[in-house]
Structures are given as C-alpha cells and as structure tokens.
Amino acid sequence: MRQLIVALVLLIGVIAAPSAEAGPPALRQGTEFGPDSESALVVFEVAPPHSVVAPWDLELYGFNPETHRWTMTLTRGWSDFGTLSFGRFYAGLVVPAGIYAVNSVKTQNFWIACMNGGTVAFDLQAGRVNYLGVLDPSDALAQVASGLSRTTRGAVLTLYDTPRLGYTPATDVPDWESRAQAFLAANYPGVRAPIVAPAPIETTFEPSRSFISGRTCAPW
C-alpha cells in the first residue's frame, strides 16, 4: 500500500508540473534533430516474422552496467516505441543520452518475457542517430506462449531468467547505414545528425520487488 501511495504522489507531481516531461519527447515526421541535440535518436530493425506474429512491446530503460541497476525515473531515461510489428524499422528519442538496456518483451499487456538472465545494453550518444541492429523477439515470445498460462484474470504473468532477445549487431547487417538513412529520409526528413552503431554490451539485472505484486520485471 505504501508503494502505491508513493507512486500516486509522484504521478500527481508529474501531472501538476507544467514544465515536466512526461517521458521521452515524441519523434514526429517534422522533428528537427541535429548534432547539437541533447537527446539521442534510436533506430533499430525488427526481424521478419517466424511462427509468432503477435504484436509486442519492447522496454528500453536507462541502465548502469557496473551496478546492474536501472537509472531511469518516471519522467526521464526510458523509451516509447509503441506496439511493434515484425519486419520493420522503428525510431524514437531518449533523454538523457547514456547507457540503455532492454528490460523485457511484452505481448498483449499481460504476458512478459523478462530479460533479467541476459540482455543487451547500448551507450546512446546525444546528437547522433544510434542504429542498434536487428532485434528478434520470436524465441522469447514462443517461450512465453509455452511457459505461461494462456488465460489471465487481469494479473500480469512474467517468465523470468531464461528468455533472450534475438539480436544481430550492425556489423553483421549488410548495408545497414544506407538502409537506415533511407528510412530516416523517407519518414523523418528533419533528421540531419550523423549515424553511429553503438557496440552492444551484454549484461544482466535482478528483478525488482513490489509490495503489491512481489517479484516484478519492471524497474520501479
């Protein structure tokens, strides 16, 4: 109950403060983004579908690989790419720049593959287009489908320890730079920043504890 009260107080504070940023800035078609920007622009590809085609969400949060702890807050240090599909490019902004890690893969809001046993992090540079490579959640989603109940009464069901995100780094993606630039030119013509490919950082983290739900993959 105490954690719920604290969360509500923080949420009210965010809503009441007109200058507070409610999460990362939105990347729109007309967004101007250049080398002097304080935020980092993230671009990645999602692999073509295999047997699993359900829509899914990917969580990317500020992370310290030395302490294995999350550094994000309610208003800064996390990403919002929306619901993802297979075989597409995606892009978004994060503030502040720094190291971010994949927290989990979620499908239909109630089924989560927690990447605590092995995930990937990236040092995202400000004023740069950070191309991450190709992400593939197929195996993790298949594990969720086989390891968790297919029905729920509103409870969030989480699979810990074993899920991994399929990942192909930029160095193994043919013509990644020209393809990423073509995607940006077609969708975000105001982006004029250099493009880089941050090296992946393999890491782990410990799930959090909640007074309400017990063990949780969420970083807060």
C-alpha positions as CSV (number, residue, x, y, z in Angstrom):
1,M,0.0,0.0,0.0
2,R,2.8,2.4,0.8
3,Q,4.4,1.9,-2.6
4,L,1.1,2.5,-4.3
5,I,0.7,5.8,-2.3
6,V,4.2,6.9,-3.2
7,A,3.6,6.1,-6.9
8,L,0.4,8.1,-6.9
9,V,2.1,11.1,-5.3
10,L,4.9,11.0,-7.9
11,L,2.3,10.7,-10.7
12,I,0.3,13.7,-9.4
13,G,3.6,15.7,-9.2
14,V,4.4,14.9,-12.8
15,I,0.9,15.9,-13.9
16,A,0.8,19.0,-11.9
17,A,4.2,20.3,-13.1
18,P,3.7,22.1,-16.4
19,S,7.4,22.0,-17.2
20,A,7.9,18.3,-16.5
21,E,8.4,16.0,-19.5
22,A,6.1,13.0,-19.3
23,G,8.5,10.6,-20.8
24,P,10.7,10.9,-23.9
25,P,10.0,13.6,-26.5
26,A,7.9,12.4,-29.4
27,L,9.7,11.8,-32.7
28,R,7.3,13.2,-35.4
29,Q,7.7,13.5,-39.1
30,G,8.6,17.2,-38.9
31,T,11.0,16.8,-35.9
32,E,14.3,18.7,-36.4
33,F,17.2,16.7,-35.0
34,G,20.9,17.6,-35.4
35,P,24.3,17.2,-33.9
36,D,23.6,19.8,-31.2
37,S,20.6,17.9,-29.8
38,E,20.8,16.9,-26.1
39,S,18.7,13.8,-26.8
40,A,19.7,10.6,-28.6
41,L,17.9,9.2,-31.6
42,V,17.5,5.4,-31.6
43,V,16.9,3.4,-34.8
44,F,16.5,-0.4,-35.0
45,E,15.0,-3.1,-37.2
46,V,12.8,-5.9,-36.3
47,A,13.4,-9.3,-37.9
48,P,10.8,-10.8,-40.3
49,P,8.2,-12.9,-38.5
50,H,8.6,-16.6,-37.8
51,S,5.8,-18.6,-36.3
52,V,4.9,-16.0,-33.7
53,V,3.2,-12.9,-35.2
54,A,1.5,-11.3,-32.1
55,P,2.2,-7.5,-31.7
56,W,4.6,-6.8,-28.9
57,D,6.3,-4.1,-26.9
58,L,10.0,-3.7,-26.1
59,E,11.2,-1.9,-22.9
60,L,14.4,0.2,-23.1
61,Y,15.5,1.9,-19.9
62,G,18.5,3.8,-18.6
63,F,20.9,1.3,-17.1
64,N,24.2,1.2,-15.2
65,P,26.1,-2.0,-16.3
66,E,28.5,-1.7,-13.4
67,T,25.9,-1.8,-10.7
68,H,23.4,-3.8,-12.8
69,R,20.7,-1.2,-11.8
70,W,18.2,0.9,-13.7
71,T,18.8,4.6,-13.7
72,M,15.6,5.8,-15.3
73,T,12.9,7.9,-13.5
74,L,9.2,8.3,-14.1
75,T,9.9,11.2,-16.5
76,R,13.4,10.6,-18.0
77,G,15.6,7.7,-19.1
78,W,13.1,5.5,-20.9
79,S,11.8,4.8,-24.4
80,D,8.4,4.6,-26.0
81,F,8.3,2.9,-29.4
82,G,4.7,1.9,-29.2
83,T,3.4,-1.5,-30.3
84,L,5.9,-3.2,-32.6
85,S,5.4,-5.5,-35.6
86,F,7.9,-7.7,-37.4
87,G,9.9,-6.8,-40.5
88,R,10.0,-3.0,-40.0
89,F,12.3,-0.1,-38.9
90,Y,11.5,1.8,-35.7
91,A,12.9,5.1,-34.3
92,G,12.5,7.1,-31.2
93,L,14.1,9.7,-28.9
94,V,15.6,9.2,-25.5
95,V,16.5,11.8,-22.9
96,P,19.1,11.9,-21.5
97,A,21.7,10.2,-23.7
98,G,23.6,7.4,-22.0
99,I,23.5,3.6,-21.5
100,Y,20.2,2.0,-22.0
101,A,19.3,-1.7,-21.8
102,V,16.4,-3.9,-23.0
103,N,14.3,-4.8,-19.9
104,S,11.7,-7.1,-21.4
105,V,9.4,-8.1,-24.2
106,K,5.7,-7.8,-23.5
107,T,2.7,-9.0,-25.6
108,Q,-0.9,-8.1,-25.1
109,N,0.0,-6.2,-21.9
110,F,-0.3,-9.2,-19.7
111,W,2.5,-11.6,-20.8
112,I,6.1,-10.6,-20.2
113,A,9.4,-12.2,-21.1
114,C,11.8,-10.7,-18.6
115,M,15.4,-10.4,-19.8
116,N,17.0,-10.4,-16.4
117,G,19.1,-13.5,-17.1
118,G,20.8,-12.0,-20.1
119,T,20.1,-8.8,-22.0
120,V,21.9,-6.2,-24.2
121,A,22.7,-2.6,-23.5
122,F,23.8,0.3,-25.6
123,D,25.7,3.6,-25.0
124,L,23.4,6.0,-26.9
125,Q,25.1,9.2,-28.0
126,A,23.5,12.6,-27.9
127,G,23.0,14.4,-31.2
128,R,23.5,11.1,-33.1
129,V,21.3,8.6,-34.8
130,N,22.1,5.4,-32.9
131,Y,21.4,2.3,-35.1
132,L,21.2,-0.7,-32.8
133,G,20.9,-3.5,-35.4
134,V,18.1,-6.1,-35.8
135,L,16.0,-7.3,-32.9
136,D,14.1,-10.5,-32.9
137,P,11.7,-11.4,-30.1
138,S,10.4,-14.6,-31.7
139,D,12.1,-17.1,-29.3
140,A,11.2,-15.1,-26.2
141,L,7.6,-14.8,-27.3
142,A,7.5,-18.5,-28.1
143,Q,8.8,-19.2,-24.6
144,V,6.0,-17.0,-23.1
145,A,3.4,-18.9,-25.1
146,S,4.6,-22.3,-23.9
147,G,5.6,-21.4,-20.4
148,L,2.8,-19.2,-19.1
149,S,-0.9,-19.6,-18.8
150,R,-2.8,-18.6,-21.9
151,T,-5.6,-17.0,-19.8
152,T,-5.4,-14.4,-17.1
153,R,-7.9,-12.6,-14.9
154,G,-6.1,-9.2,-15.1
155,A,-2.8,-10.4,-13.5
156,V,0.5,-9.8,-15.2
157,L,2.2,-13.1,-16.0
158,T,6.0,-13.0,-16.2
159,L,8.6,-15.5,-17.4
160,Y,12.0,-14.9,-15.7
161,D,15.6,-16.0,-16.2
162,T,15.5,-17.8,-19.5
163,P,14.2,-15.5,-22.2
164,R,16.7,-13.9,-24.5
165,L,16.2,-11.3,-27.2
166,G,17.4,-12.4,-30.6
167,Y,19.9,-9.8,-31.8
168,T,22.0,-9.1,-34.8
169,P,24.5,-6.2,-34.4
170,A,25.0,-3.6,-37.1
171,T,28.4,-5.1,-38.0
172,D,26.5,-8.2,-39.3
173,V,23.7,-6.3,-41.1
174,P,24.5,-5.7,-44.8
175,D,24.2,-2.1,-46.0
176,W,22.8,-1.1,-42.6
177,E,23.9,2.5,-42.8
178,S,22.4,3.3,-46.2
179,R,19.2,1.4,-45.4
180,A,18.8,3.3,-42.1
181,Q,19.5,6.6,-43.8
182,A,16.9,5.8,-46.5
183,F,14.3,5.0,-43.7
184,L,15.0,8.3,-42.0
185,A,14.9,10.3,-45.2
186,A,11.5,8.9,-46.1
187,N,10.0,9.3,-42.6
188,Y,11.9,11.9,-40.7
189,P,13.4,14.4,-43.2
190,G,14.3,16.8,-40.4
191,V,17.0,14.4,-39.0
192,R,20.4,15.7,-40.1
193,A,22.6,14.1,-37.5
194,P,25.5,11.6,-38.1
195,I,24.6,7.9,-37.8
196,V,26.6,5.6,-35.5
197,A,26.3,2.0,-34.4
198,P,27.0,1.6,-30.6
199,A,28.6,-1.6,-29.6
200,P,26.3,-4.0,-27.7
201,I,27.0,-4.6,-24.0
202,E,26.0,-8.0,-22.7
203,T,24.7,-7.7,-19.1
204,T,22.2,-9.0,-16.5
205,F,20.0,-7.5,-13.8
206,E,18.0,-8.5,-10.8
207,P,14.2,-8.3,-10.9
208,S,12.6,-5.7,-8.6
209,R,10.3,-6.3,-5.7
210,S,6.8,-4.8,-5.3
211,F,4.8,-4.6,-2.2
212,I,1.7,-5.2,-4.3
213,S,2.7,-7.9,-6.7
214,G,6.0,-9.3,-5.3
215,R,8.7,-10.1,-7.9
216,T,8.5,-7.9,-10.9
217,C,10.5,-7.2,-14.1
218,A,9.6,-3.5,-14.0
219,P,12.5,-1.3,-12.9
220,W,10.4,0.6,-10.3
